[in-house]
Amino acid sequence: MSSTDRPYDVRLAPAAARTFSKLDQVERERVRQALEGLAATASRPGRGGKAVKTIQGTKDRFHRLHVGEYRIMYDLVAADRVMLVLGIVHRSELERWLRNR
């Protein structure tokens, strides 16, 4: 297996880890499965299909993964093969989360 076929390591920022731990069991499992699936295909073109969008902010650029009522905000660090989860945000809180970035 070449290094580009190897899945990315998923790491949660402290705020994302707190939110993840507060999710109910069903939502936590959906988010975990979505992150594992995305980590396995993150280096391929068209990863995530319609569920993934790139967000271009004023200061930075990151990606959003749609999982049910939640949006997983993440960045890919290709050199280290790391998918850093910046936040797990309920869709009703997304605008406020983006403003505070």
N, C-alpha and C positions, 0 to 999 in steps of 0.2 A: 504494500500500500504506500503510495507516494504521500508526501507531506500535504499536498493539496486535497487528498482524499480523506485525510484524518479529520475527525470532527473537531470543532472548536470546543474549548473548555468554557463552560458557562460559569460566570462569576457574578454574584449579586452585590451591588453597592449596598451600604448599610441601610439606607432608606428602603430599597427594594426588598431586602431580606426581612425587614420589620413588617412590611405590607404582606409579603408572601406568608409569613408565619401567622398573620391574622386572618387570612382567607379561610373559608370553610373547606372541609376536606375535599369536596367535589371540585370546587374552583381551583384549589391548590394542585390537584391532580391534573386538571385540564391545562393549567399554566405550565406545570412541570413537563408534561408530554409535548406541549407546543415548543417549549424551549429546547428539549432534547431533539425533536425533529428538525428544528431550525438549525441547531448547532451541527447536525450531521450534514446539512446541505448548504451551509452558509457561504461556502466558497464557489458554489455553482451559480451560473447565470439564471435569473428568474426565480431565485429562492423565495419561497413563501407565497408565490402567486399574488393574488389580489389582497391577501391578508397583510402584506408588508408594504410600507410606504417609507420613502426617505423624507425626513423633515429637515428643511434648511432654515436654521435660525439666524439671528443677527450675529451671534458669536460662534456657533458651532453647527455641526451637521450630525444627525443620528437617524435611527430607523425606528419605525413603529410597527409592532405586530399586533394584530387584532385577534383577541381570544375572548369570545363571548362578550360580556359587559366590560371587560378590561382591555386596556392598551398597555402593551409591554414596550417600554422605551429602552432601546439598547444601542450600543456602538460596537463595531467590530474592530479589533486590534489585530490586523492580519499578520504582522511581524511575529506576534506572540501566540497566534491562533487562539485568541480569547474573545468571547462574546460577553461584554460587560453590560449587565442589565442595570440601567440607570434608575428605572422606576417601573412600578406596576401600578397603574392608575385606573381607577374606575372612569368610565367614559364621561360621567357627569362632572368629574374633577379635572379633565384633561386640559381645558383651556387655562384654568388657574395654574396647573402644573407647568405648562409651557410658558406662561407669563413670568413665572418665578425662576425660570432657567437662566 
